[in-house]
């Protein structure tokens, strides 16, 4: 997907990019590739692939669930890595108040410098593991929307993310084509943590045969205080 095709695809969804947004994505690509030589951020570095598999892919929640992004909501991105999906979403929706949680300091250093160069406001970076952040009163059940992309299987991801979602808010998981089988195994975990699956959306990336699934989970009641468990436990002993 060329930058021009990326812009056209968003225009087709009635999300035309401004000149500033086009420049921001161009700079994002440049900075990502340059930093990737020093820090392992992504195995995808070719421009067409970055625009399709990182930028466009990150925007699929906005394309599928546009009503969730209409106001100045508080979004937490768990395990964002190189800023996906939260920073592409922030570029298109400047009103978002974004908090990025990641456990690797080198990635956060890259993101801090990138955010400054892109001129983005209302973006906070939190260095820590999701399990610890989810027990911190400053972040626990404080977010309207929590996103996660390529972080963990659904049973584990739910324990990472749902404690951060306020009751009435949503978790959006950006998954590959095997999400339905993951969801079946995660039903008990999602329910225990206060969530309920609202919708799953299957899609295929344009110009590719790569399938994706978006899982939208609503937080229907408060997460019991014992969750998330100690760091490392959710991955070792999924609910």
N, C-alpha and C positions, 0 to 999 in steps of 0.2 A: 504494500500500500504506500504509494508516494504521498508526500505532504499534501499535494493537490487533491489526490483521491480521498485522503483523510478529511480535508475541509469539505469536499463535495458530499461525502457520506453523512457528515454532520448536518450540512445544509438540507439534505434529503429528509432528515429527522426534525427539520425546523429549528436547528441550532447552529445558525451561521456564525462562523468565527469572526471576531473583529481583527483588525490589523495587529493590535497588541497581542491578542491570543495566539495568532499565527506565529508571531515573533517569540512568544514565550515557549511554545512547543519546540520551535527550532533551537532555541537556546537550551532547553531541557535536554534534547537529544545530544547536542554538542557537549554539554557538561557531563552527561551520563557516560558517554563513550570515553571521554578524557579521564574521568575518575575511575572508570572500570579497569584502567591499566594499573592502578595502584591498589584498589580495593575490589574484592570480588562482589560485584553488585548484580550482574546478570550475564548469562551466556549468550544473550541476544544482543547483537551490536550493529547489525546491518540496518541502515535507515528504514527500508520498507518493512522489515520485521518489527523494529521498535515502534513504528507508527501503528502497525496492526496489532501486534501481540502484547504491547504494553499500553500505548496511549488509547487506542480504540477499545481494547479489551477492558481497560479500567473504567471507561465511560458507559459500559453496557448497563450498569444499574440506573444511571440517569435516563438512558434511552428506554428502558423497560418500565421503570417506576418513577416517572418525572414528578409526580405529585409530592413525593417525599423530599424533593430538593427545592421547593418553591420559596421557603422562608430561610431566615438566618438560624438554621438548626445547628446543634452541636454534634459534630461527627468525630468519632474516635476510630482510627485505623490501626488495627492490631497486627504487628509484624509486617510493617509497610515495606521494609527493605529499601528499595530505591525510590520509594514514594508512591507505590501503586497499591490501591487505586486512588488514594486520597488527593494527591497533587493534581493529576489531570481533572478530577472532579472540581477541585478548588479553582483551577484556571477557568473552567466553564461556569462555575457558580461562585463568584467572588464573595457572596454573602455568607458562605459556610464558615463556621468557626471550627477549625480542625485541630485535633490533638493526635499526634502520631506516637505510638508506643513501639519501641524496638529494644532488643536486648544487647545489640552490638554497637558500641560507641563509635566505631569507624563509620558505620552507615549513618549514624545521627550527625556526625561531623560533616559528611557529604551533604546531607539534607539541609543542615543549617546554612551552609554556604549557598546551596542551590536556591533555597527559599529567599535569601537576601538578593541574589542575582535576578530572580524572577519578579521581585518586587511584591511578593505576596504578604498580606497582612492577616492577623488572627490565625496564625499557625503555631502551635506549641509542640515541643518535642519532649518526650518522657523516656528516660533511659531506665529500662527495667523489664523484668519478665511479666507477662500478662497475669500470671497467678498472683504476683505480689501487688501489681497495680490494681487488680480487681478487689483486693482487700483494703486498699487505701481509701479512707473516707473522702479524700479530695476528688477521687475519680469513680468510686463505686456508685453505680446507678445514677450517673450524672449526664448521660448522653442520649440524645434523641435517636441517634443512628450509630451503629458500630459496623464497620466493614472489615473484611478479611479476605485476602486473595492468596491462594496457594500456601496456606499456613499449616494446616493439619486436617485429619479426617474429622467428620462432623461431630462425632461423639466427644472428641478432645476439644475441637474448636468451640463447641457450645460452652464448655466450662471456662475456656479462656475469655470468651466474649460476652456471654449473657449477663454475668455479674456487673458489667459496665453499662448495660442498657437500662435506662429508667423505665419503670412500668408504663406501658403504653407506647414505648419506643420500639425500634426494630433492629434486628441483626440482618445484614445482607452478606451472604457468603458467595464468593465468586469461585465456582467449582468447575472441574472438567466434566467429561461425559458420564462418569460413574457415580454421580451424586445420588441417584435414586437408591442404589444399594447401600450407600453410606447412610442415607436418611433412615432407612429401615433399621439399621443397627444403632442409630442415635436417638430413636424415639423416646426411650426411657430417660436418657440424659437430658434431652431438651425439656421434657416435662418436669423433671426434678428441679431444673434450674429456672423454671418460671416461664418457659417459652412455649409457643405454639406455631407450627408451620402454617403460614398463610398462603403461600404460593411458591411453586417452582416453575421456572421459565427456561425452556430449552432453546438454544439459538446456535447458529453457525456464523463464525466470523466471515465477513465479506472477503472475496478474493482468496478464500481458503476453504478447506473441508474440515477445519478444526471445530469440534463441537464444544459448547460451554453450557453450563447450567447455573442459573442464579437461584439461590434459595433465600426466601424472605421469611423471617421468623419474627413474630410479634411477642414482646415481653408482656405477659398477661398478669403476672403477679411477682412480688419481690423474690429474689433469689435467697434461699436459706443461707444464714450467716456462715455456715461451715464451708461454703463454696465461694471461690475456687479453693481447692486444697493446696497444700504446700507445693512450691515450685518443683516441677518434674513428676509429681504424682499423677496428674491427669493423663499424661502420655504413657506412663507405665501401667496405670490401672484405670482405664477409661470407665466411666459410669455405665 
